[in-house]
Each structure stands twice: as structure tokens, then as C-alpha cells.
């Protein structure tokens, strides 16, 4: 199990790289995260949803995704509450304090999923959540030491030297956690090192001396990590590195979801992608403004108006700009969004932006399905997935043909405002080039999916060089899963 001294220390990336490295050694590898909190999710091959990081890790292990790889997924809807997804299906909502009392009841599902993966694998790589030293939450923990103890899984602790204070964070973890928890830790890694590694040799030795844990590697910063999908809002990028002349603005409202939809655009040499945060104006020179998915459409629509983006959008369209809404962003573009049952917040109904003749009612079962089809205009193929609650009725021409008489989305009379429910649309090279051509950006020969595979291989090479992977395998053991209370 890979645990961290804090959030965003690189656990997800390390598990992905190790999954590819051990898979290349001929092992049957499965990724697992007992509990994840993220609004970046993926549809699984068995018809549920898991965190995006576990989907990437499954890809690294060259296996199909499964709901059992992330049995508990929390999708934040407010600062204090989240939707709870168990083994791929929504089971309800809870505020943070309420969830602490619910967690122990979910341990059975967590151990069930872990047991299923362990039965079919040579090696399960488990990712912890947040910090191993959150002793204030230890009593009901199922994501870190609570899981490790229940499943008898040895732990490797990761510290991030890029943040500073890595010696104190690793040694301090042993000081504050229970001795029985500390005994589960068999080694440590120091991640994101920059510079001459010989200068930190004494630091590695000091940590090992103070903790009694094996030093398993000093991992240099892996710059290509930005090419891989990020897990949560901590990974929302700033401006892309491109010097392209065509500006693309993505509205990063507070409950943005599946923002990895736009990673492929950031890698295009002809586009300059900027995530615009509340309080920042939409750039006046943007050719395309994207309204991404949202975990709380009505609340984020309110933020959109409060920050003045609705005024910016009107000016953008007067200048001849293009607008694309995806999932929750598509819902916002319509005339009205209604949530009569309080699916995403207090029951209610609000006016949309009125840029499309469409009305949305939230409710019913969540649609989780992989899809393919073509654009109505031009017949450009695409693949992607749907992940949404609710139904949108539009009186304008649809954007996409899903086959079998099914369509999705809407386009206004100008052809410059469009929306749809399909995530992953722009990861398809054909669709991405189509949208870039619509806004006058030069096309490229970027093969996005091949790039992901190549980056995972280079990450595995990186870890094989700097981590004692053979020792990691020696430290693994067959779990003896305890029954959940």
C-alpha cells in the first residue's frame, strides 16, 4: 500500500508507474484505492464509475477497469458535503461529519472489493488517501491505516520533497500515529526530488535511522506527469505551455468535474488553453470558451453569474467567438435547469444562460455508458462516455449522432454555440481536430492515446531506475483479511 504524508504527494502517479513496471515483468497487477474523493471519474467496463486515477492505473496495468478498483468514491458537491458512490453506484449524500459515522459501515464493501481483486492478481497496488497522519480521523478510517490493518497490507510511506520539510513529515508521521499503525510501514520513498541526489543521501539515512523503515528510493521530479490525467482539483493546470495563437478558455467553477476532458487540447501546439478561475475575466481574445462538467450544476451556474462570466460570454459571442458546453456545462447553456428532488443540492429551478433552446430536469438513474458516433454536421467520428443525472430536451438541431436513431446535444442557428453530454470527446483525435478547425486553429498529428501509453512506459522506466522495485516485491505479502464489523 502506497500512503502519503499528505495530499498530492504523488501517490497516484507512483502507483500508475509501478503498475506498468510490474506488468512489464509479467505479473498480473490490479490497482486499488479503498476510498477516493474526486470529481474526475471514469465509466468502468462493468458499468459503474471510479476515480480517474484508478482508471489510469488500470490502463497502466493493461487491464479493464472495474468498480472494485475504487469501491468508495466521494464526489464533493459543497464545501462540507459529497455524493457517496459505493462499488460504482450512487447510494446517497452526506455531510463531512455524517460521513465519519457512515465510513465503518462501508468497510465491508471495501474488503469485499479488495478480496475480489486479490483473488485474480499476483500483485495488488493499493493507494491511500490524503495523509497517513490524520490521527483525528483514525477511529473511523477506511482509507489508510484502517484499511491496511484490516487487510494486513504492508505500507510504503511517500513524502514530497518539493514541498519542503520532507524529513520532518516522514519522521513526524511515525511520532504521531499509533505504534501498531507505524508497525505496518515497511519503507519510505521521497518523491519529486530536484538537483544532485548525493546531496540528500544523509537525509535518506537520517529518515531511515529515525524511523527504522527501509529507504526504497529517492525519485526525481517527473516532468512528463503533466501529460497524464489529473485526479482532482489540486491538479487543475494553469496556462498551457503552447505558444499557439488561438486562445481557448475553460471555466473552472468551484465544482468542476472531469476537467481532464481538456488535457488533449493542452497538448496541441496550435492552441493556448487557460483554466479561468472565479474572479478572473474570460480573456477577450479567446476563440473558444468551454463550460465543462459540474458536480453541482445549479450552484456552479450561480457562481458563473456572480463572477460576471455570463456578461463575458455575451461579449465573447458578439465578437464572433465559439462556446462549447459539456455535460453540466451543456445544461447551463439552456433556458432552465430544474432539480425537483434535490439531487445536487436544495430542490429548486433556475434560469439557464439561454444560449440554447434546451431545458434540463435533474433526476432518475445516473447514466454511465461508453458511446460512439459521429457529428451531425460533417460526420466526424468520435468515442467517449456519458456520466450524468437528468434529461435535457432541446428544440434545436442535435450536435451528435449516437446511432440507432439516438442523438445528443444541441447547436444554435449560428453554429457557434453547442453542447452535449459526451465526456472524452476531445480525447478522440478526429473530434479534436474538427473543433480546432472550427475556431481556425491549425491542426496537428498529435496521437493523444499513443502519447499516454508512451508516457506510462517512460514513467515505469523512471521508477525502475530510482526505486528498489525488487525489494518492493519482496516486502509484499498475501493478505489475511479480517471480517468487517
SVG drawing of the C-alpha trace seen along z (x, -y; Angstrom):
<svg xmlns="http://www.w3.org/2000/svg" viewBox="-40 -42 66 58">
<polyline fill="none" stroke="black" stroke-width="0.4" points="0.0,0.0 1.3,-3.4 0.4,-6.0 1.4,-9.7 2.4,-12.2 -0.2,-14.5 -2.4,-15.0 -0.9,-15.5 2.5,-14.0 2.4,-11.8 0.7,-8.6 -1.5,-8.2 1.4,-8.7 3.7,-6.3 1.0,-3.5 0.4,-4.0 4.2,-3.8 4.7,-0.8 1.6,0.9 3.2,0.6 6.6,1.6 5.4,4.8 3.0,5.6 6.0,5.5 7.7,8.0 4.9,10.4 2.8,10.0 -1.0,9.8 -1.4,6.4 -4.5,4.7 -4.8,1.1 -7.0,0.4 -8.0,-2.6 -10.4,-1.9 -11.7,-5.5 -11.3,-8.3 -12.5,-11.9 -12.6,-13.3 -15.0,-14.8 -12.8,-13.4 -14.4,-10.0 -14.4,-7.3 -17.0,-4.8 -15.9,-1.3 -16.1,1.8 -18.7,3.3 -21.0,0.3 -20.1,-1.8 -17.8,-4.7 -14.5,-5.0 -11.9,-7.8 -10.0,-8.8 -6.7,-7.9 -7.7,-4.3 -8.8,-4.2 -5.3,-5.4 -3.7,-2.9 -5.8,-0.1 -4.6,-1.2 -1.1,-1.1 -1.7,2.5 -3.2,3.2 -6.5,4.5 -10.1,3.4 -11.5,1.1 -13.7,2.4 -15.9,0.8 -13.9,2.9 -10.7,0.9 -12.3,-2.1 -15.2,-0.8 -15.9,-4.1 -15.9,-7.3 -16.8,-10.6 -17.8,-13.4 -17.8,-16.8 -21.0,-18.9 -20.4,-21.5 -17.6,-22.5 -19.0,-20.2 -20.9,-17.5 -20.4,-14.9 -22.2,-12.3 -21.3,-8.7 -20.7,-6.1 -20.2,-2.5 -19.0,0.2 -19.8,-2.1 -23.3,-3.2 -24.7,-6.3 -26.0,-5.4 -26.7,-8.8 -25.3,-12.1 -23.7,-13.1 -22.1,-16.0 -18.5,-15.5 -19.4,-14.9 -22.2,-12.5 -19.9,-10.6 -17.5,-9.9 -20.2,-7.7 -21.0,-6.0 -17.5,-5.0 -17.2,-2.0 -20.3,-0.5 -18.6,-0.8 -15.6,1.3 -17.4,4.5 -17.8,3.3 -14.1,2.2 -12.8,5.5 -15.1,7.4 -13.8,5.5 -10.2,5.9 -10.7,9.6 -12.1,9.9 -9.1,8.2 -6.6,10.1 -8.1,13.4 -7.4,12.6 -4.0,10.9 -0.4,11.6 0.0,8.1 -2.4,5.5 -1.1,2.0 -3.2,0.0 -3.3,-3.8 -4.1,-5.6 -6.0,-8.9 -4.8,-12.2 -2.4,-11.8 -1.4,-8.8 -1.1,-11.1 -4.7,-12.3 -5.0,-10.9 -8.1,-13.0 -9.9,-10.7 -8.2,-7.5 -11.1,-5.9 -13.3,-5.6 -10.6,-5.4 -11.0,-3.0 -8.7,-4.8 -5.3,-4.5 -4.2,-2.6 -7.7,-1.4 -7.7,0.4 -4.0,1.6 -4.7,3.1 -8.0,4.7 -6.5,6.2 -3.0,6.9 -1.3,4.9 2.3,3.6 2.7,-0.1 5.2,-2.3 5.1,-5.9 5.7,-8.7 7.0,-12.2 7.2,-15.1 10.5,-16.9 9.2,-19.6 7.1,-21.0 10.0,-21.2 10.2,-19.7 10.2,-16.1 12.4,-14.8 10.0,-16.2 6.9,-15.0 8.2,-11.4 9.7,-11.2 6.8,-13.1 4.3,-10.6 5.9,-7.9 5.7,-10.1 2.0,-10.9 0.5,-7.6 -0.2,-4.7 2.7,-2.2 0.5,0.6 0.0,-1.6 3.7,-2.5 4.5,1.2 2.6,1.6 5.1,-0.7 8.0,1.2 9.7,-1.5 9.5,-5.0 10.0,-6.9 11.0,-10.6 9.3,-11.9 9.8,-14.9 13.5,-15.5 15.3,-18.1 19.1,-18.5 22.0,-16.3 20.7,-13.2 24.0,-12.8 23.1,-16.0 20.2,-14.2 22.0,-10.9 22.4,-12.0 18.7,-12.9 17.6,-9.5 19.9,-7.9 18.6,-10.1 14.9,-9.2 15.8,-5.5 17.6,-5.9 14.9,-7.8 12.0,-5.6 13.5,-2.1 11.9,-2.0 13.8,-0.9 14.8,-3.6 13.3,-2.4 14.1,-5.3 14.7,-8.9 12.5,-9.7 13.5,-12.7 10.7,-15.0 9.0,-13.5 8.1,-16.5 6.0,-14.4 3.4,-13.8 1.5,-16.8 0.7,-14.7 -1.3,-12.2 -4.9,-12.9 -5.0,-14.6 -7.2,-13.1 -8.8,-16.2 -9.0,-19.9 -5.4,-20.1 -4.3,-19.1 -6.2,-21.9 -3.5,-23.3 -2.8,-27.0 -1.9,-28.1 -0.6,-25.5 2.9,-25.7 1.9,-26.2 2.7,-29.4 -0.3,-28.9 -2.1,-31.9 -5.6,-30.5 -6.8,-31.1 -9.2,-28.5 -10.7,-29.4 -12.1,-26.7 -14.3,-28.0 -13.0,-26.4 -16.0,-26.8 -15.9,-25.5 -17.4,-22.1 -15.8,-21.5 -15.9,-17.8 -13.9,-15.7 -11.7,-18.6 -9.3,-16.0 -11.6,-16.2 -9.4,-19.1 -5.9,-17.6 -5.7,-16.7 -6.3,-20.4 -3.4,-21.5 -1.0,-19.3 -2.0,-20.7 0.7,-23.0 -2.0,-25.2 -4.0,-26.1 -3.3,-28.0 -5.5,-26.6 -6.2,-28.6 -8.4,-27.5 -10.2,-30.6 -11.0,-30.7 -13.8,-32.7 -12.8,-36.3 -10.8,-36.2 -12.4,-37.6 -12.8,-35.5 -10.0,-36.6 -11.2,-39.0 -9.1,-37.2 -10.5,-33.7 -11.7,-31.9 -13.5,-29.2 -14.9,-29.2 -15.7,-25.8 -18.2,-25.2 -17.1,-21.9 -18.9,-19.3 -20.1,-20.2 -21.0,-18.1 -23.4,-20.9 -24.8,-22.5 -27.2,-25.0 -24.6,-26.1 -21.9,-26.5 -24.3,-28.3 -24.8,-30.7 -21.1,-31.2 -20.9,-31.8 -23.3,-34.7 -21.8,-36.1 -18.3,-36.3 -19.7,-38.0 -18.9,-35.3 -22.4,-35.5 -21.6,-39.1 -18.2,-38.0 -19.9,-35.2 -22.3,-37.6 -19.4,-39.9 -17.5,-36.8 -20.3,-35.8 -20.8,-39.4 -17.1,-39.2 -17.9,-36.1 -16.5,-33.6 -17.5,-29.9 -18.9,-28.3 -19.0,-24.6 -20.8,-23.1 -20.1,-19.5 -22.4,-17.7 -23.2,-20.2 -21.9,-23.0 -24.4,-21.9 -27.2,-22.1 -26.1,-25.6 -26.3,-26.8 -30.1,-26.0 -33.1,-28.0 -33.8,-26.3 -32.3,-23.7 -34.6,-22.1 -33.7,-19.9 -37.1,-19.0 -35.8,-16.2 -32.7,-17.9 -30.2,-15.6 -27.3,-18.0 -28.4,-20.4 -31.6,-22.1 -34.6,-21.4 -35.3,-24.2 -35.3,-25.5 -33.2,-28.3 -32.9,-30.1 -30.0,-28.9 -27.9,-31.2 -30.4,-30.9 -27.8,-30.4 -29.5,-27.1 -33.2,-26.3 -33.0,-23.5 -34.4,-22.6 -33.0,-20.2 -34.6,-18.3 -32.2,-16.5 -33.4,-13.2 -33.7,-9.5 -30.8,-6.9 -27.3,-8.1 -26.4,-7.3 -23.0,-5.6 -22.1,-4.2 -19.4,-4.3 -20.7,-5.7 -19.5,-6.3 -21.0,-8.1 -20.4,-11.0 -21.1,-14.7 -24.4,-15.5 -22.5,-18.2 -19.7,-16.6 -20.0,-13.1 -16.8,-13.3 -16.4,-10.1 -15.9,-10.1 -15.8,-7.9 -16.5,-8.9 -18.7,-8.3 -21.8,-9.6 -21.9,-10.2 -24.8,-12.3 -28.1,-12.5 -31.0,-14.1 -32.6,-14.7 -32.2,-17.6 -34.9,-18.4 -33.7,-20.6 -35.7,-22.2 -32.6,-22.9 -30.7,-20.5 -28.6,-17.9 -24.9,-18.0 -24.1,-14.3 -25.5,-11.1 -25.1,-8.2 -26.5,-5.6 -29.7,-3.6 -31.8,-6.8 -30.3,-8.3 -28.8,-11.8 -27.2,-14.0 -26.7,-17.7 -27.8,-20.9 -26.4,-23.6 -27.8,-27.1 -28.6,-28.7 -25.2,-30.4 -23.3,-27.1 -21.2,-28.9 -22.9,-27.7 -23.1,-23.9 -23.4,-21.5 -23.6,-17.8 -23.3,-15.2 -20.3,-13.3 -17.1,-13.3 -13.9,-12.3 -15.0,-13.9 -11.7,-15.8 -9.5,-12.9 -10.6,-11.5 -8.0,-12.9 -10.6,-13.2 -13.0,-15.2 -10.3,-17.4 -9.0,-18.4 -12.6,-19.1 -13.1,-21.6 -9.8,-23.2 -10.6,-23.7 -13.9,-25.3 -12.1,-28.0 -9.3,-28.5 -6.6,-26.7 -4.0,-24.8 -4.4,-21.0 -1.6,-18.6 -0.7,-15.0 -0.9,-14.6 -1.9,-11.0 -3.2,-11.6 -3.8,-7.9 -0.4,-6.8 1.1,-9.6 -0.5,-8.4 0.9,-4.9 4.4,-6.2 4.3,-8.4 3.3,-5.5 6.2,-3.5 8.7,-6.3 7.3,-6.7 7.8,-2.9 11.4,-3.3 11.9,-6.3 10.7,-4.3 12.7,-1.2 15.8,-3.3 15.2,-5.2 13.0,-2.8 14.1,0.6 11.2,2.4 12.6,5.8 12.7,5.0 9.1,3.7 8.0,7.1 9.9,8.9 8.1,6.7 4.6,7.6 2.7,10.4 -0.5,12.4 -3.2,10.5 -5.2,12.1 -8.4,10.1 -10.2,9.5 -14.0,9.6 -15.6,6.1 -17.7,5.4"/>
</svg>
